[in-house]
Amino acid sequence: LLCVSEQLFIHFIKTYCAHLHPVMDVARNQQVLARHVGVDGLGIFLVSILGMKNRHVLSHLLTFKSFKRSDSETEGPKRIHTYLPGAHQVLLAFFAYQTKNMYDTIVWNDGILFILHHLFAGATAWLGMYPGVAGVYGLFFMGISEFPTCTLCLLANFDPELGIDGLGEAFPTIKALLAVMFVTSFIAIRIIVWPALTYHFWGDCLTVLKRDSVKETNTVKISLKVMMTSSALLTLLQFIW
């Protein structure tokens, strides 16, 4: 789907946008726009919407009462082991997007940090699709939290290295609007909400890892440890960026 979307965007830009500015009439620039809009922007937007459709599942974790974790012994394992079709859908779509994004990252030589990000993010999504391995948290970390990334993908078009040199001068208003949208959404979702959900995710994982019930198989325990490591590394990477 993303490969088809990419080609459709290239055709659309060639046919309807090439006359808007000389930078839009360059083949490489058209490919860059198609990648950042038709693949990255669209793919991330879809997983964000899928996550938002099920936001009610995690909304109770953002109350002040929830941080006392008085019910962690019972509710924590339930959250980790619950299978939610909507969460599986988010994780599957996110994994597919990361696969395409990894290919593009290598082809366009984006750098080692991007490769590491796609590896850890894709591996975490894959593990989350295994029944009983914190799939519910994928609604946020691979869904809702990607809204800032969606705006960032569009903003990447204006970067001289990763995007199109001169596009910012050609369309300064669009660049400014996207920058404001990114900063606002990043602060709200990645700076405020992300640490709160990470706190609960780690708390639930640690609670489950201390148990010794039939649900805590070796596969589940190893997967949770890998996901916790991935969560820490991805959190670190986003602050580095």
C-alpha positions in Angstrom: 0.0 0.0 0.0 2.8 2.5 0.9 4.7 1.6 -2.2 1.7 2.3 -4.3 1.0 5.5 -2.5 4.6 6.6 -3.1 4.2 6.1 -6.9 0.8 7.9 -6.9 2.3 10.9 -5.1 5.1 11.1 -7.6 2.6 11.1 -10.4 0.5 13.7 -8.6 3.4 16.1 -8.0 4.6 15.7 -11.6 1.2 16.4 -13.0 -0.3 19.0 -10.7 2.5 20.6 -8.7 5.6 20.9 -10.9 4.5 24.4 -12.1 4.2 25.8 -8.6 8.0 26.4 -8.2 11.2 25.4 -10.0 12.2 23.2 -7.1 9.0 21.1 -7.6 10.0 20.4 -11.2 13.1 18.4 -10.3 12.8 14.5 -10.4 14.8 13.9 -7.2 12.8 16.5 -5.3 9.5 14.9 -6.4 10.8 11.5 -5.1 11.7 13.2 -1.8 8.3 14.7 -1.4 6.6 11.4 -2.3 8.6 9.6 0.3 8.0 12.1 3.1 4.4 12.7 2.3 3.1 9.6 0.5 5.0 7.1 2.7 6.1 8.5 6.0 3.4 11.1 6.5 0.6 8.8 5.4 1.9 5.7 7.1 2.3 7.5 10.5 -1.0 9.3 10.1 -2.8 6.0 9.7 -1.3 4.3 12.8 -2.0 7.5 14.8 -5.7 7.4 13.8 -5.9 3.7 14.6 -4.4 4.4 18.0 -6.8 7.3 18.7 -9.8 5.1 17.9 -8.9 3.1 21.0 -7.6 5.9 23.3 -10.2 5.1 25.9 -8.4 1.9 26.8 -5.5 3.8 28.3 -7.1 7.1 29.3 -7.5 6.0 33.0 -3.7 5.8 33.3 -3.4 9.6 32.9 -5.2 10.5 36.2 -3.4 11.5 39.3 -4.9 8.5 41.2 -3.3 6.1 38.7 0.2 7.1 39.7 -0.3 5.6 43.2 -0.5 2.2 41.4 -2.5 0.8 44.3 -4.1 -1.8 41.9 -0.8 -2.7 40.1 -0.8 -6.3 41.4 -4.1 -7.1 39.7 -4.5 -4.5 36.9 -0.9 -4.5 35.8 -0.8 -8.1 34.7 -4.2 -7.7 33.1 -3.0 -4.8 31.0 0.1 -6.8 29.9 -1.7 -10.0 29.1 -4.9 -8.6 27.5 -5.3 -9.2 23.8 -6.9 -6.2 22.0 -7.7 -6.5 18.3 -7.4 -2.8 17.8 -3.9 -2.8 19.4 -2.8 -5.7 17.2 -4.0 -3.7 14.2 -1.9 -0.7 15.2 1.2 -2.9 15.8 0.8 -4.7 12.4 0.4 -1.4 10.5 3.3 0.1 12.4 5.6 -2.9 11.7 4.7 -2.7 8.0 5.6 1.0 8.0 8.9 0.4 9.7 9.8 -2.2 7.2 9.2 0.2 4.3 10.9 3.0 6.2 14.0 0.8 6.9 14.3 0.1 3.2 14.1 3.8 2.4 16.6 4.7 5.1 19.2 2.4 3.6 18.5 3.5 0.0 18.6 7.2 0.9 21.5 6.8 3.3 19.8 8.6 6.3 22.3 7.5 8.9 22.9 4.9 11.6 20.6 6.6 14.2 17.6 6.2 11.9 18.5 2.6 11.2 18.8 1.8 15.0 15.4 3.6 15.5 13.7 1.5 12.9 15.2 -1.7 14.2 14.2 -1.2 17.8 10.8 0.2 16.9 10.0 -2.6 14.4 11.2 -5.3 16.8 9.1 -3.9 19.6 6.0 -3.9 17.4 6.7 -7.4 16.3 7.0 -8.7 19.9 3.9 -6.8 20.9 1.8 -8.8 18.4 2.6 -11.9 20.4 -0.4 -12.6 22.6 0.1 -11.6 26.2 3.1 -9.3 25.6 1.9 -5.7 26.4 0.1 -5.2 23.1 -2.3 -2.8 24.7 0.5 -0.2 25.2 1.1 -0.3 21.4 -2.0 1.9 21.1 0.0 4.8 22.5 3.7 4.1 21.8 3.1 2.9 18.2 -0.1 4.8 17.6 -1.2 8.0 19.4 2.4 9.1 20.1 3.2 9.2 16.4 1.1 12.4 15.7 4.2 14.6 16.2 6.2 12.3 14.0 3.6 12.7 11.2 4.2 16.5 11.3 7.9 16.0 11.5 7.8 13.8 8.4 6.2 16.7 6.5 8.6 19.2 8.0 11.5 17.0 6.8 10.8 18.1 3.3 12.2 21.5 4.2 15.5 20.2 5.6 18.4 21.0 3.2 20.0 17.5 3.8 17.1 15.2 4.3 14.6 17.1 2.2 14.7 19.7 -0.6 17.2 22.5 -0.6 15.3 25.8 -1.2 11.8 24.5 -0.4 11.7 26.5 2.8 12.4 29.7 0.9 9.8 28.8 -1.7 7.0 28.1 0.9 8.0 29.8 4.2 4.5 30.0 5.6 3.8 26.2 5.2 7.2 25.5 6.9 6.4 27.8 9.8 2.9 26.3 10.3 4.3 22.8 10.3 7.0 23.8 12.8 4.4 25.2 15.2 2.3 22.1 14.9 5.3 19.8 15.5 6.5 21.7 18.6 3.0 21.9 20.1 2.2 18.2 19.5 5.7 17.1 20.6 5.5 18.9 24.0 1.9 17.6 24.6 2.4 14.0 23.6 6.1 13.2 23.8 7.2 15.4 26.8 4.1 15.2 29.0 2.1 12.0 28.1 5.0 9.8 27.0 6.8 9.7 30.4 3.5 9.0 32.2 2.7 6.0 30.0 6.3 4.8 30.2 6.1 4.9 34.0 3.0 2.6 33.8 4.5 0.4 31.2 7.6 -0.3 33.1 5.7 -0.7 36.4 3.4 -3.3 34.8 6.3 -5.1 33.2 8.2 -5.3 36.5 5.1 -6.6 38.3 4.6 -9.3 35.7 8.3 -10.3 35.7 8.1 -10.9 39.5 5.2 -13.3 39.2 5.4 -16.9 38.5 2.0 -17.9 37.0 1.4 -20.0 33.9 1.1 -16.8 31.8 4.6 -15.8 32.5 6.3 -18.1 30.1 10.0 -17.7 29.1 8.9 -16.2 25.8 6.8 -13.6 27.6 9.5 -12.7 30.0 12.2 -12.4 27.4 9.9 -10.4 25.2 9.0 -8.0 28.0 12.7 -7.5 28.8 13.5 -6.7 25.2 10.6 -4.3 25.0 11.7 -2.5 28.2 15.2 -2.1 26.8 13.8 -0.9 23.5 11.5 1.6 25.4 14.5 3.0 27.2 16.6 3.3 24.0 13.8 4.9 22.0 13.1 7.4 24.7 16.8 8.3 24.8 16.9 8.6 21.0 14.0 11.0 20.8 15.6 13.3 23.4 18.9 13.1 21.4 17.0 14.2 18.3 
